[in-house]
Amino acid sequence: MLLQTAALDPQETIDVFIAGSGPIGATFAKRCVDAGLRVLMVELGAADSFTSKPMKGENRSVQFAPGQVPIPGYHKKNEIEYQKDIDRFVNVIKGALSTVSIPTSNNHIATLDPAVVSNSTAQPFISLGKNPCQDPFVNLGAEAVTRGVGGMTTHWTCATPEFTTDTERPKLSTDAAEDESIWKDLYAQAKSIIGTSTTQFDHSIRHNLVLKTYEDLYGRTRAFGPLPLACHRLSDPDYVEWHATDRILEELFTDPAKRARFTLLTNHRCTKLVFKHYRPKEENAVEYALVENLLPHTQSPGETAPVQKIKARAYVVACGAVATAQVLANSHIPPDETVIPFPGGTKGSGGGEPNAIIETPLMPMLGKFITEQPMTFCQVVLNSSLMEVVKNPPWPNMDWWKAKVAKHIAEFPNDPIPIPFRDPEPQVTIKFTEEHPWHVQIHRDAFSYGAVAENMDTRVIVDFRFFGYTQPQEANELTFQRHYRDAYDMPQPTFRFEMSADDRARARRMMDDMCNIALKIGGYLPGSEPQFMTPGLALHLAGTTRAGLDANKTVADTRCKVHNFDNLYVGGNNVIETGFAANPTLTSICYAIRASNDIISKLKPRRA
Ligand SMILES: Cc1cc2nc3c(=O)[nH]c(=O)nc-3n(C[C@H](O)[C@H](O)[C@H](O)COP(=O)(O)OP(=O)(O)OC[C@H]3O[C@@H](n4cnc5c(N)ncnc54)[C@H](O)[C@@H]3O)c2cc1C
């Protein structure tokens, strides 16, 4: 659906321009609009998932149902069909993900009719992410993007842990005490914005069964606990509402005063930012954002011109870890296509050689030091002995549990499993430590793989997902091809990523740990035996526009302001400079809050 909330005329003075409407762009928007600034946000994809909320006050001009206003960016898993059968959601996720870089090296089709159009090594097929420049040995083959309001949060798992150790958590100050206090404050705000909780599965039999069994087995040697999740349980305790970007954007739609300061244009691409000049190491600024309406002929009310130059007082690129770097790389090609002058050299991005990589001299660290997470996965079927534990839980204060089980057995005496059909799933984690440096999810959820077959009962299946970290290395990079384009006519991304020897050894230890832990409560589900997943599958790519204290190794400062630019900010997992194992979105929201504060303090907000 095309959504144009045309409260602002794009030609009017806009305080903050934001590219990308995922949770991070939305956090910038919320903070800036709350502070009285006027915000224009553009989103490449459509608005395709909504919730509705009552409009505050009398202004009810845009209505969804009587008295309600639609809010885009809703989690699709909240639909009743997926609450009832989580495995159906696997197909939604698959449909939402577009692979970033597909090597063409094995595209030969030996049985093709010789008379039809065919490709060759010299001229392989190149549409929709197929990338002749991608070496399959150094690819992140499962790295993918989701386009649409809410970005990837319209399908995410909602795991929102903090980074706690020095390994994972980047430094925002050289003073350790100050650093600690900044993070504490930011995490508290971020949790409130996305609504994180560790108590929403407290009355799940399966959750308690898994958690308490492991606590009994491991005692204090491992810190098992509930996985922090952005969700809340509904008045019907069998169901939860999963939080997504709609929650962040809510008041920008329901509060008429805030709505008047916020415009969201969907199906609009931020093609590039046009800079004041293109000389490296000089103070620079963005002059305008070049924005293109990708569906200019839809004739909808408030339709904008196909191509616009949007001027603002500050610019934020929050297009996800791949596309944020992509927009910035594309911005290095000046509007008149002249060669970027390199000091003392002729090398530049304007050259005409085929397949040239776009050079990014104004941001030398763009796309360098990228990190991703090796991932191990398996599913187990619970031991039959645990079904006896379900019938007679050995732990105190289990009256609620016993009552549920007794009711289920009475209603369904022929069910071989004593667990109620709608008992919520387990959601357990183990804290990342320096001794066991990986993030653990022992749970039941949908991803793009691991659906449970129809002949199995999902109540006795538990998923194990272990996420490791990789050390940031300059040679691991994301570059952009000048003469190959992605599906949205932007420069084609190419990965070059290899794990260090330490990373590999750590990944093996993680696999070993997962197998040991998994086999304590069950046996492997055939087809879901322990396996390493294709690199990139965690979808936690980071570091492509890293922010940090060392200007020589980063693209932006710790407030996410791009070095040498006075009005350009970046947001997303791409700003995280460390290697980390935990899910990153909560931490990226922290950065977005910090960066928004910087923008707000500089722009001297209008009165709210
Ligand atoms: C199956 C799955 C499970 C996940 N589980 C978790 C989890 O449990 N915990 C966690 O922390 N993370 C998880 N994630 C990842 C999480 O969703 C991302 O970290 C988060 O969405 C990143 O937010 P973002 O706003 O930076 O980017 P995105 O969510 O990627 O949003 C970026 C938006 O920018 C738009 N865009 C791109 N290019 C342009 C352009 N040129 N112009 C305008 N707009 C543009 C895109 O269309 C997109 O809508 C999961 C993701 C998936 C798919």
Residues whose N, C-alpha, C, O or C-beta is under 5 A from the ligand:
A	BS01	LIG	A19 G20 S21 G22 P23 I24 G25 V42 E43 L44 G45 I93 T146 R147 G148 V149 G150 G151 M152 T153 H155 W156 T157 C158 A159 H268 R269 C270 T271 A318 C319 G320 A323 F447 L539 G571 G572 N573 N583 P584 T585 L586
